């Protein structure tokens, strides 16, 4: 049996028919079940495969669930030298449509400029696993700490900045501010 589980928070893109996104093709008659994070995603799978073998599982990753109702560091930090943590993360360069790609190249120069100035907050780099090695090297080259662990991001981010990533929604669900990059 094949079970297709949507990744992320159910993003879809006009004209994209990849099986990596809700309602995408390529699975034939193999799937015995589609698991999707939203009713809209369920409707897309049902429409594409004429199937009632679809379930909505409206929950994020367990690592997000572990953080629901917890205080972020700035809420509990009392030292005078505490600097809020701003995590900046980018999606990989997925070539399907512009929206599935990465905004990294567009923002690279500005990030380098910010990393070089004194500021009242701490910047930490993060990235989608498919671009992580490239971005780890970039962050380290400009003297910015890189966090690979998503749990670390959720533990310590006071603000999350990202492009096309489900992490924006996960952090927002924890009642923390997010900045969406185009």
N, C-alpha and C positions, 0 to 999 in steps of 0.2 A: 504493500500500500504506500501511496505517496501523499503526504500532507504538505500543502503549500502554506507557509506562514509568512504573512506580510511583515517586513521589517519596518522600523521607523514608526511614524504616527499616521501613516496612510496617505502620504503625499502622492498626488498624481499630476500628470502634466499633459496638456492638450497635444495630441498627436503621438504620444509615446505608447507603444504597444508591447514594450518589453515585459517579460514575465517577472522582472524585478519590481514591478509596480502593480497595484491593484487592477485587475481586469486585463492584465497583459497576456500575451499569447505564448505558445511554445510548449504547453503541457499536454496537449492532446486529450485522450480519455483517461490518462493515468491517475490524476488526483482523486483520492477518496474523500478528501476534506480540504476546504480552504479556511484558514483562520485569519481574520482581519481585525484591525483595531477600531474601525468605524462602520456605521451602517452604510455610508456611501461606498466604502470599499467593498462591503458585502454585496451591495447591489451591482457593482462593476463585475465582480467575480461571477455572480449569478447570471448576469446578462451575457457574458462572454462564453460561459461553459454550460448554460442552460441547466444549472444544477442547484438543488436545494441543500447540498452538502457543504454549507457555509456556516461558520460560527463567528459571532462577534466576541472578541476578547478585548474589552476596553480597559486595558491596563498597560502601563509602561513596563520597562524592565524592572526586575526585582530590586536592582540597585537603586532605582528611583523610589520604589515603595519603601525601602529602608530609611529614606530621608524625609518622608512626609511627616509634617508636624515638628520637625527638628529645627533648632535655631541655627542660623548661619553664623560664621565666626564673628562678624561685625556686631551681632546682637549680644554676644557674650564676652567679647574682648574688652578689657578695661585698661590695658596699658596705653600710656600716652604716645608711644611710638608705633602703634598699630597702623598699618596702611591697608585699606581695603584691597581685596584681590579681584582683579579684572581678568577673567579668562577669555582669550581670543582663540577661536577655533575655525577651521576651514574644512569644507567638504572636498572630496577628491574630484579630479577633473573628468567627471563622467560625461561622455560626448553625446548623449542622447539629444538634449536640447540645452540652450544656454542656462536655463534654470536648474538643471541637474549638475551643472559644473561647479567650479570653485571661483570665489571672488578674490582669492589670494593675490593673483598677479595685479589686480586693480588696486589693492590696498597695501601692497608690499612696501612702497616708498614711505607711505605715511606711518606704517608700523615702525620702520627703521628710524624715522624722525622721532617718534614718541619714545622709543627705547633709549634714545641718546640724551633725552632731557630729564631734568629732575622733576618729579611729579609726586603728588600726595597719595598715589595709589601704586600698587604693584601689578605689573603685567605678567601673566603666565600664558604660555603657548600650549595649544592642544590641536589635534587634527584627527580627521577620519583615518581609520587604520590603513586605507589604500593610498594615502599620501603622507603617512606619518614619518617615514624615514627621511623624505625630502624636507618636510617642515621641521622635524627635530633638528636637523642640521642648520636650517635657517635660524630658528629661534636661538640655538646655542651660539651661532656666529655673531649675533647682535647682543649677546649677553642676557638673554631672556630665558628664564627657567622653562623647561618643557615638561608637561605632565602627560604621560601616555594613559594613565589609569583614569577611567571615567568616574570611578568611585572617588578618587582624589578631587576631581573637578566638582562633584556634587558635595563633597565634604567642605570645601573651602571657598568656592566661588561666591563673591558678594554680588558680582555682575557677570553676565555671560554675553559675549559678543560672538556672533556667528553668521554664516551665510546659509546655505541650504542644508540644514541639519536638524534632525529630530531632537537633538539636545536642547535647542531653543525652547521647544514645548515642554520638555522634561524639567528644565530649570524654572520656567515660568509656572509650571504646576506646583513647584515648591515655594511659590510666592516670592520669587527673587526677580529682580529686573533683568531684562534681556535687551540687547541691541541687535536688530536685524540688518545685516549688510546685503546690499543688492548685488 
